[in-house]
Amino acid sequence: MTPAEHGGPLAPTETAFTLLVTSVLDYGIFMLDPGGHVSTWNAGAERIKGYSAADIIGQHFSVFYPPEDITARKPQWELKAAIEEGRLEDEGWRIRKDGSRFWANVVITPLFDAAGELRGFGKVTRDMTERRNAEQALTERRRLFAHLVQAQEAERRRIAWDVHDDSIQAMVAVGMRLQLLAERAGEPNAGELFELDASVREAVGRLRSLTFRLQPPGIDRHGLLESLSQHLNDVVVGSWGLESSLEHTLANEPAPETAITIFRIVQEALLNVRKHARARTVRVSVSTEDRGLLVRVVDDGTGHAAITHRRNEHFGLMEMRERAETAGGWWTLRSEPGTGTTVEFWVPDLPTPALDEPLPGAPTRSVDIHTAPQAPS
């Protein structure tokens, strides 16, 4: 038997261990006797559960469980399961002294002496309420974000169909009528009608381009990378005549809502390159970073630092930033005359992390527009 069992002083290592256990505040660490009654109590258990040692020692540990668990005899079942399995870990609601509930992670370990006789149980409790609440808030935010993206895309498809089936068809019919009238009319009316028909055809072309931009090219079927590659080939190279490249180091295909958000921001960034940059080449890169995706769109154009002073007038820039921030990420633009422009943004992916994993946090980065390039952190 140890000196402690004889009633003598504790050895130095035992003293240090006892001080450690009794002083820990983040964990409730205490012992139960073989019948489940509290026999020791530490400062962490008092902080988490609200009982002082004088209040709780000698009481059955079922006092920590909500009424529904007591009715179901969960405390007794947990002790039995711990003996049979050698250890039991559980998460669920527990009750403080004041009657309030908290979400706890609990580990129960049976303690046997050298002869194999059960001497009691060690119990460790962690208050997981804040993490659970944060996890639920994050899950709810992601659920709302997914619904928002789906609603936006559904509205875009409806508008695209309406424009295609109504406005475009009506204008095509007008164009055909103008051609017939021009063929029957004499000069100078015929020339004016042909010019008017050309204007109608140009407007039809712009509307068709609009309907194309309103609908991502099959992200749900082909995924983000293939959709970006197709858009670069068909639009940036095929229609605009620019050189382009797509680089990626993705570990996995992102969730559909994340993919749509990324595609929309890249789509708008490329459109800005077309409208303002006077560039020859554009590079798009996508990489996995900090449980999300980091995307860059870089052109070799003239740069447009003037937008720094008129950024509220640029709806496209605001739309890109709002999409990234709504997704829980950030967006930034770096531009300087003569050096081109870099659009960079990060968005988290949608799958919810496991409870024992740290919550994802966006890497710290400014979301303001900058007039000079900055080295990525």
HELIX and SHEET records of a PDB file:
HELIX    1   1 PRO A   12  SER A   23  1                                  12    
HELIX    2   2 ALA A   43  LYS A   49  1                                   7    
HELIX    3   3 ALA A   53  ILE A   56  1                                   4    
HELIX    4   4 PHE A   61  PHE A   64  5                                   4    
HELIX    5   5 PRO A   67  THR A   71  1                                   5    
HELIX    6   6 LYS A   74  GLU A   85  1                                  12    
HELIX    7   7 THR A  129  ASP A  162  1                                  34    
HELIX    8   8 VAL A  163  ILE A  168  3                                   6    
HELIX    9   9 GLN A  169  ARG A  184  1                                  16    
HELIX   10  10 ASN A  189  LEU A  214  1                                  26    
HELIX   11  11 ILE A  219  HIS A  222  1                                   4    
HELIX   12  12 LEU A  224  HIS A  231  1                                   8    
HELIX   13  13 LEU A  232  VAL A  237  3                                   6    
HELIX   14  14 PRO A  256  ASN A  272  1                                  17    
HELIX   15  15 VAL A  273  ALA A  277  3                                   5    
HELIX   16  16 ALA A  305  THR A  308  5                                   4    
HELIX   17  17 ARG A  311  GLU A  313  5                                   3    
HELIX   18  18 PHE A  315  THR A  326  1                                  12    
SHEET    1   A 4 GLY A  28  LEU A  32  0                                        
SHEET    2   A 4 LEU A 118  ASP A 127 -1                                        
SHEET    3   A 4 ARG A 101  PHE A 112 -1                                        
SHEET    4   A 4 LEU A  88  ILE A  95 -1                                        
SHEET    1   B 6 GLU A 243  THR A 249  0                                        
SHEET    2   B 6 THR A 281  GLU A 289  1                                        
SHEET    3   B 6 GLY A 292  ASP A 299 -1                                        
SHEET    4   B 6 GLY A 340  PRO A 348 -1                                        
SHEET    5   B 6 TRP A 330  GLU A 336 -1                                        
SHEET    6   B 6 ILE A 369  HIS A 370  1                                        
END                                                                             
